[in-house]
Amino acid sequence: MSERDGFLEQGGRESHDNDHDYDTRESSQQRRPSHSFKSETKPDKRYLYAGISLVVSLIAFVAQTETAGYVAHNLKYKKPIFMLYLTHSSWIFLLPLQLLSIKIFKRWNTPWRVFLRRQYELVLNTARATQEHAGDFSGQHPLKYILVTSFWLFVALSFAGSSWYISVNLTTPSDLTAIYNCSAFFAYAFSVPMLGESLKPAKVVSVVVAIVGVLIVSYWDPHDEDGENSYPHRSLGNLIIGVGAILYGLYEVMYKKLACPPNTISPRRQAAFANVVAFCIGLCTLLFLWLLLPILHWTGLEPFELPHGSATGVMIANIASNAIFSGAFLILMALTSPVIGSVAALLTIFLVAIVDWLLFDTPIGTGGVIGGLIIIGAFIMLSYASYQELGEEAQDSDSDEDII
């Protein structure tokens, strides 16, 4: 791979990047928003990076699910909020690992001081473009904008993630899976007013069909005929997980609206910036979410206990797989849309069932097969509709006479 193909464009392209991503000394009133500029990103590259991110995120999510289930059910270590804290805090390693890989494979001979300054400038320029793309012309520093935005993303994500762990003991697994995965619908619902997403029939049908697939997986082969007796607080659990589904859909759209660079930025740099945002969310988690742990311990809701024995190794694998999944998933949403990301996440329901069958001889019910195939079909429909939409945008961009 040539130096020009590095994860972040540098070197000879630095001056172009600085010009393209706007001078910090310009008045924000004199600058036009980034999203009004002609796109320089070729759709085929965007598809390539999005496809790679999709594959990586699916594999990592299956690994995360299997390791989390093994820790909870086989090793009897059930500390969900502490695990949430550890997994989301691990996102802070994504940015250092990214910088280290660039330094080793692309900039080995560049002095560290020069290298870090160059990376800072690239992040600053991309953050500024992101800030303008989101419509923020308040004059605050771009990095402050990203940190504040990441904090609110952390709040939405933490509430959504916590709702799963709270509801898991209140409602049935079928209800939990079906309701939480309706976040795909809420992602689309929020995308219409917040992102200007059009209500195209193909996309609406795809999302509805995907949710139907989830319902079939959840309820075709019922195992909870006595659900009301086993789960006396089922209604409360369903209400909590319903709020979590709404918040997760909101989190995805907020990320796309407020923390994703415009398409004038290359896919490679968009992917790199997604790891910067993930680092900021992980930092917020590390600094703030721990405040819940003493409260949970003192109230007896979740007595604090460190993992021991084999649970430690499996949890490390779980944390690593979560970090990989989250980084890849944020890249996928940055390059595509929250709707595609949400429906793509539904594919993991079928994949986890297949892995359970292959590794643990857990049978896949008729509902699992039918629902899984329906979800796959819905994802293909949605991907094709989005592919056509990107093609239309590219044609419009080619006829656009605006210049930077």
N, C-alpha and C positions, 0 to 999 in steps of 0.2 A: 504494500500500500504506500502511495507516495505521500510526501509531507503535506501536499495540498489537500489530501483526503483525511487529515487529522480530525479528531472528534470536534475540536473547536478550530475554526479557521484562524490562522495566525500569520506571522512573518510578513510576506509580501502583500497579504490581504489586509493587514492591520489598518493601514491608512484608509483603505476603502471602507472597512467596517466602521471606522470612526466617523467618516463622512456620511455613510449610509445610516448609521444609528443616532445621528444628530449630535450637534455640538452642545456641551453642557452650558455654554455661555449664551446660547440663544434664548431669547424670550419665549416663554411657552405660548404667549398670545400670537407670536409671529409664526410659530410652527404649525404645520397642518398635522392632524392626527395620523399616526402610523398606518391605521387601517384604511386610509384613503389612497395609499400609494399603490402603484402597480406591483403585483406579486412577482417575485423573481424565483419562486420555488417551482420546480418541475414536479407535476403530480406524481410521476412514476417514482421519484425518489421518496416522496412522502409515503406512497404505498409500501415501498420497500422497508423503510424504517418502522412504519406502523405494523407491518406484518411481522417483523422480527420482534417488536415489543409485545405483540399479541401472543406469539408462541412462548416467549420467555415468561410472560406473566401467567399464562395458563399452567405451564410446568411448575413454576414456583408456587402458585396457589394450591395445586394438588399436594405438593410437598408440605406446605404449611398446614393444610387441613389434616393430612395424615399424621403428622408429628404432633399437632395439637390434640387430636383425638387419642393418640397413643399415650400422651402424658396424662390426660384427664381420666381416661377409662381404664387403661392398663396399669399405669403407675400411680393412679389415685392422687395425683397432684392437681387439685382444683383451686387455683388462685387466679380467677379470670381477670380481675382488674390489674393485678400485679403483672400478669402476662401481657395485658394490653399496654401497660406502661413500658415494659421491656421491649416489646416488639416495635412500638411506634417510636420510642427513643432511639432505637437502632438506626433510624433513618439518618442520623447525624453522620454516619460513616460513609454515606453515599458520595458526598462531595469530596472528602479527603481521598477516597479510593479513585474517584474520577480524576482528580488532579494528579495523583500519583501515577496512574496509568498513562496520562498524557505526557508527564515528565519522563517516564521510563521509555515509552515507545515512540514519542514524537519529538521531545525536546531534551534529550539526554545531555547535550552539550551546552544547553542554555543555563546560565547561572540562576540559582534559585530566586534571588531577588528580582532579576529581570523577568523570570518566568511568572512569578506570583503577581508582579505588577501588571503584566500583560493580561493574565487571567482576570484580575480585578477589573481592568478596563473593559474587557469583553462582557463580564457580568454586569457592570455598571451600564454599559450601552444597551444591553438587552433588557435590563430592568427598566431603563428609561423608555424604551420602545413599548414595553409591556404596560407601563404606567399610562402612557398616552393612549395606547390601544384601548385601555379600560375607561378612558375619558376623564382621567384624573389630571387636572391642570392646576392643582392647588399650590404648586411650587415646593412641596416637601421633597426631601432627598429621595431618589429612586430606591435606594436600599432600605430606607425607613419605610417607604411604601410597601415593599415586599415583606418586610418583617411584620408590619401591622396586618397586612393581608393574610400572611401565614398564621398569625395568631388566631384570627377568626376562622380560618380553615381548620386549625387545630381544635377549636371549640366545637364546631359542627361535627367534625370527625370523631372526637372523643365521646360526645353525647350519642352519636349514632352507634359507635362501637360498643359503648357501655350498655345500650339498650338491648343488644343481643345477649350479653352475658347476664343481665338482670332477668330477661324474659325466659332464658333457657330452663329455669327451674319453676316457672309459673305456667307455661303453656305447653302444648304438645309439639313435638319435633315437626310434624306436618304443618301446623299453623305457623311455626317459627320460620320454616323455609319459605313457605308460600308468601307470607306477608312481607318478610324482609326483602325478598327478591322483587317485590313490586316497586322497589326503588327505581327500576328501569322506567316505569310509567311516570314517576314523579320527576325523574331527570328530564324526560321529554316535556312534561308539563311546565317545569321551571325554564326550560330552554326557549320556549315560545316567547314569553315576555322579556327574559333577561338577555338572551342571545339573538333574538330576532329570528329564531328557527321557524320555518314555515310549516304549516300543518299539511304536509303532503300525504295523500292517502296511502302510498306505499310504506312510508315510515310508521304511520299510525297503525296500519295493519300488522306490520312486523313486530312492533312492541306488544300489541295485544296478543298476537299469536305466541310470542315468547312467554308471556305471563300465563297463557293457557297451558303451555307446555309445563311450566313450573307447577301449576295446579294439578295437572295429571300425574306428575312425578310424586307430588305430596299426598294425593288422596285416592289414587287409583287402587293401591294396595293398602287398605287401612289396617293399622296395627293398634289403634287406640279407641276401640269401641267403648271402653269405659273411661274415655278421656275426662268427662266431667267429674267422675269420682276420683281419678288419679290426680287431676289438676283442678282443685277447687277454685283457684284464682286465675283460671284460664282467660276470662274476659279482661282482667287487668293486664295479664301478660300480653295479650293480643293488642291492647291499646298501647302499651309501652313500645312493643316492636313496630307497631304502625307508625308511631312518632319517629322511631329510629329510621324507618324506611324513607319517610319524608325528609329527614335531616340528611341522610346519605345522598339522596337525589339532589338536595340543595347543595351539599358539599361539592359534588361533582360539577355542578353548573357554576358555582362560585369560583371554583378553581379555573374553569375554562374562561369565565368572564373576566376575572381579576388578576390571574397569575400566569396566563399563557401569552407568549409573544405573538405578534401578528404574523401572517403568512409571508410578509416581506423578509422575515428572518428565515435562514435556511433550516431545513429539518434537523441537521446535525446540531446546530446551536439551540434549536428549540428543545431537543432531547437533553442537551447539556444543562440548559436552564431549568428543566423539570427537576433535575437532581439538586439544583440550588434551592428550589422551593421545598423539595422533600427534606433537605437539610434543615431549613428554617422551621418546618412543621415538627420535625424530630427534636429540634432544640426547644421549642415551646413545650413539647410533651415532657422533656427531661426536666425543665425548670418548674413546671406548674402542676402536672398531673400527680406527682408524688404527694402533694398535699392531701389527696384523698386517702392514701394508704394508712396513715395514723388514725384517721377517723374511722375507717372500716375496721381497723384492728381493735380500737377501744370499744366500738359498738358491738363487736363480735360478728359483724356481717361477713368479714373476711380476715380472720386472724393471720397476721404476717408470718410467713414461714419460707425460708429459702429452700430451693430444691436440693436434693441430695442424691447421691448414687447415680444410677443411669438416667434419672430424670434431668440431671444437669446437662448431659451431652445431648439428649433429645431436644431440650429447650433451646440450646445453642443452635441446633439445626433449624428449629422452628423460627427463631429470631432471624437467622440469616435468610431463610426462604421468604419470610415476610418482607424484609428489606428489599430483596430482589424483586418480589412481586409488586410492591408498592412503587418502586422506582420505575419499573417497566410499565405499570398501569398508568402512572401519571404521564409518561411519555406518550402512551397510546392515546390518552384523552387530549393531550396537547396537539397531537398531529391529526386527530380525527374530531370526535365530538363526545360529550358525556353520554349521549344515547347509545352510540356504538360501544363505548366502554362498558356501560351497564349491561347491555344485551350480551356482549362478549363474556362478561363475568358469569352469566347464566350457563355458559358452556361447561363451566367447571362442575356443575351438578352432575352432568352425565360422565365427565371425565373421572371424577372421584368415585362414582359408582363402578366404572370399569376397573380402576386401580384396585378398589376393594375386592372385586371379583377375581382379579388376577393374583393378588398377593395374599388375600385372606379367605378366598373361596366364598365370599359373601354373594349370594345369588342376586341377580338383577331382575326385579319383578317386571311384569308386562308393562305396568305404568311407567317404570323407569326407562324402558326401551322406547316406548311410544312418545313419552314426554321429551326424552332426550333428542330424538330425531326431529320432533317438532321445533325444539329450541334451535337446533342446528339449522333447520330450514329457515326459521325466522331470522337468524343471524345472516345467512346468505342473502336473503331478501333485503335486509337493511343495508348490508355492505354494498350490494349492487345499486340500491337507490342512492347511497352516499357517493358511490363512484360516479354515477351519472351527474350528480350535483356538482362534484368537484370538476368534472369535465366542462360543465356549463360555466362555472366560475372562471376556469382557465381561458375559455373562449372570450368571455366578457373582458378579462384582463388583457388579452392580446389586442382588443380593439380600443382599449383605454388610452387616451392621449395624455393623461396626467404624467408628469415627470417629477422626480424628487427635487 
